Amino acid sequence: MAVWPLELPALPLHDGYQEQAPDVTVRTEFDAGPAQVRRRASTGVRQFSLQFILDNDEIAVLEAFYYNTLEGGALAFDYAHPRTGVTGEFRFLSPPSYQPVTPEDYRVAFQLELLP
């Protein structure tokens, strides 16, 4: 299994970090009365929005990891959960996007999912 590159920061920026707990229920609406809610699964996929400040060399490492090692984001990789620090199996939900911060640095944003 691939591992998050050591050449990249381990933790994302606090501003821009977002974590969505998995929805493990199914909700059924009726014509009258309250909706029925039941558990669909015992576990689910947790989603993350992450942002990093990277320079051009670090972006090259990220792109090689994303496009070559992970085959364009199709494969999963080991990464430490940004909040808990526990290593889990993650996968990209979106390719990285880049926004200039300085002439040398970029705000890099992407979404990941933590697989059950």
Order of alpha helices (4+ residues) and beta strands (2+ residues): beta-beta-beta-beta-beta-alpha-beta-beta-beta-beta
